[in-house]
Amino acid sequence: MQEYFNIINSIFRGIDEETLKYGIQFMKIVMVIISVIIAIIIIISMWKIFKKAGQSSWKCLIPIYNLIILYKISGMSPAFLLTIILFFIPQISLIAFIAWNIVDATQKALLTRKFNKSVWFIVGMILFDFIFYPILAFGKSKYKENIDNKTNDGHR
């Protein structure tokens, strides 16, 4: 906690330690509230996405199982979730982090293609999923089990 005070005190010179303590506690509470709001938005969005994809919506509430179903909805093998195990091997944790991000980006790209969204939507989904999951869930797009390789303008 002292390192927080030192950093913040160097930024805001002249503020007493008690005020800094309350400011840090306030920011922690704000961050928790924002995190809970984002989590609720993601859960509600997943509920709708599962429903659009013809799955039971309650499955989005069970940790790990919801990822398995999400990978199946995306058309990706749930075996890719095994890359999570690599995080527990200290020597390759950086490689595991990179592999997980590639797998996650691929899953999000396949999911958005199942809803016939553009490449820019895929980029948005990868970078700002907490914004694009609700757009996917509450938008007018429909889930398509089998997609072809055509682009939006009809050319291959």
C-alpha positions as CSV (number, residue, x, y, z in Angstrom):
1,M,0.0,0.0,0.0
2,Q,2.9,2.3,0.7
3,E,4.1,2.2,-2.9
4,Y,0.6,3.5,-4.0
5,F,1.0,6.4,-1.6
6,N,4.5,7.1,-3.0
7,I,3.4,7.1,-6.6
8,I,0.3,9.1,-6.0
9,N,2.0,11.5,-3.7
10,S,4.6,12.2,-6.4
11,I,1.8,13.1,-8.7
12,F,-0.4,15.1,-6.3
13,R,2.2,16.9,-4.1
14,G,0.9,18.4,-0.9
15,I,-2.0,16.0,-0.2
16,D,-1.9,14.3,3.1
17,E,-1.7,10.6,3.5
18,E,-5.2,10.2,4.9
19,T,-6.8,11.8,1.9
20,L,-4.7,9.6,-0.4
21,K,-5.9,6.5,1.5
22,Y,-9.6,7.5,1.0
23,G,-8.9,8.3,-2.6
24,I,-7.4,4.9,-3.3
25,Q,-10.2,3.1,-1.5
26,F,-12.7,5.1,-3.5
27,M,-11.0,4.1,-6.8
28,K,-11.0,0.5,-5.7
29,I,-14.7,0.6,-5.1
30,V,-15.3,2.3,-8.4
31,M,-13.2,-0.3,-10.3
32,V,-15.1,-3.2,-8.6
33,I,-18.5,-1.6,-9.5
34,I,-17.4,-1.1,-13.1
35,S,-16.1,-4.7,-13.3
36,V,-19.4,-6.1,-11.9
37,I,-21.4,-4.0,-14.4
38,I,-19.3,-5.3,-17.3
39,A,-19.7,-8.9,-16.0
40,I,-23.5,-8.5,-15.9
41,I,-23.5,-7.1,-19.4
42,I,-21.4,-10.0,-20.7
43,I,-23.6,-12.6,-19.0
44,I,-26.8,-11.1,-20.3
45,S,-25.3,-10.9,-23.8
46,M,-24.1,-14.5,-23.7
47,W,-27.6,-15.5,-22.5
48,K,-29.0,-14.0,-25.7
49,I,-26.3,-15.3,-28.0
50,F,-26.8,-18.9,-26.7
51,K,-30.5,-18.5,-27.2
52,K,-30.0,-17.2,-30.8
53,A,-27.7,-20.2,-31.5
54,G,-30.3,-22.7,-30.3
55,Q,-28.6,-23.6,-27.1
56,S,-30.1,-23.6,-23.6
57,S,-29.5,-20.1,-22.2
58,W,-28.7,-21.3,-18.7
59,K,-25.5,-22.9,-20.0
60,C,-23.9,-19.5,-20.1
61,L,-23.9,-19.4,-16.3
62,I,-21.7,-22.4,-15.7
63,P,-18.0,-21.5,-15.8
64,I,-15.8,-23.5,-18.2
65,Y,-18.9,-25.3,-19.6
66,N,-20.0,-22.0,-21.1
67,L,-16.7,-21.8,-23.0
68,I,-17.2,-25.3,-24.3
69,I,-20.6,-24.4,-25.6
70,L,-19.4,-21.1,-27.0
71,Y,-16.6,-22.9,-28.9
72,K,-19.2,-25.3,-30.3
73,I,-21.4,-22.4,-31.3
74,S,-18.4,-20.8,-33.1
75,G,-17.7,-24.1,-34.9
76,M,-14.4,-24.6,-33.1
77,S,-13.3,-27.6,-31.2
78,P,-13.5,-27.2,-27.4
79,A,-10.1,-29.0,-27.3
80,F,-8.5,-25.6,-27.8
81,L,-9.5,-24.8,-24.3
82,L,-6.7,-27.1,-23.2
83,T,-4.3,-24.2,-23.9
84,I,-5.4,-22.9,-20.5
85,I,-3.5,-25.8,-18.9
86,L,-0.3,-24.3,-20.4
87,F,-0.6,-21.4,-18.0
88,F,0.3,-23.6,-15.1
89,I,3.8,-24.5,-16.6
90,P,6.0,-21.6,-15.5
91,Q,8.6,-21.9,-18.2
92,I,6.1,-21.5,-21.1
93,S,3.6,-19.1,-19.5
94,L,4.4,-16.4,-22.0
95,I,4.0,-18.8,-24.9
96,A,0.7,-19.9,-23.4
97,F,-0.5,-16.3,-23.1
98,I,0.2,-15.8,-26.8
99,A,-1.4,-19.1,-27.7
100,W,-4.5,-18.3,-25.7
101,N,-4.9,-14.9,-27.3
102,I,-4.6,-16.4,-30.7
103,V,-7.2,-19.1,-29.9
104,D,-9.5,-16.5,-28.3
105,A,-9.3,-14.2,-31.3
106,T,-10.0,-17.1,-33.6
107,Q,-13.0,-18.1,-31.6
108,K,-14.4,-14.6,-31.6
109,A,-13.8,-14.3,-35.4
110,L,-15.6,-17.5,-36.1
111,L,-18.5,-16.5,-33.8
112,T,-19.0,-13.2,-35.5
113,R,-18.8,-14.9,-38.9
114,K,-21.6,-17.2,-37.8
115,F,-23.7,-14.1,-37.3
116,N,-22.6,-12.8,-40.7
117,K,-20.7,-9.8,-39.4
118,S,-17.9,-7.9,-41.2
119,V,-14.2,-8.0,-40.7
120,W,-14.3,-4.7,-38.8
121,F,-16.9,-6.2,-36.4
122,I,-14.4,-9.0,-35.8
123,V,-11.7,-6.5,-35.0
124,G,-14.0,-4.7,-32.6
125,M,-15.1,-8.0,-31.0
126,I,-11.4,-8.9,-30.4
127,L,-10.5,-5.5,-28.9
128,F,-13.7,-4.5,-27.2
129,D,-15.7,-7.6,-26.6
130,F,-17.7,-6.0,-23.7
131,I,-19.2,-3.6,-26.3
132,F,-19.5,-6.0,-29.2
133,Y,-21.1,-9.0,-27.4
134,P,-24.2,-6.9,-26.6
135,I,-24.3,-5.6,-30.2
136,L,-24.2,-9.2,-31.4
137,A,-26.7,-10.4,-28.8
138,F,-29.3,-7.6,-29.2
139,G,-28.8,-6.8,-32.8
140,K,-30.8,-8.0,-35.7
141,S,-28.3,-10.5,-36.9
142,K,-29.3,-14.2,-37.0
143,Y,-27.1,-17.2,-36.2
144,K,-26.3,-19.4,-39.2
145,E,-25.1,-22.9,-38.4
146,N,-23.4,-23.4,-41.8
147,I,-21.7,-20.4,-43.4
148,D,-20.2,-20.2,-46.8
149,N,-17.0,-18.5,-47.8
150,K,-18.6,-15.6,-49.5
151,T,-18.0,-12.0,-48.4
152,N,-20.8,-9.6,-47.7
153,D,-20.8,-8.4,-51.4
154,G,-21.3,-11.9,-52.7
155,H,-17.8,-12.4,-54.3
156,R,-15.5,-15.2,-53.4
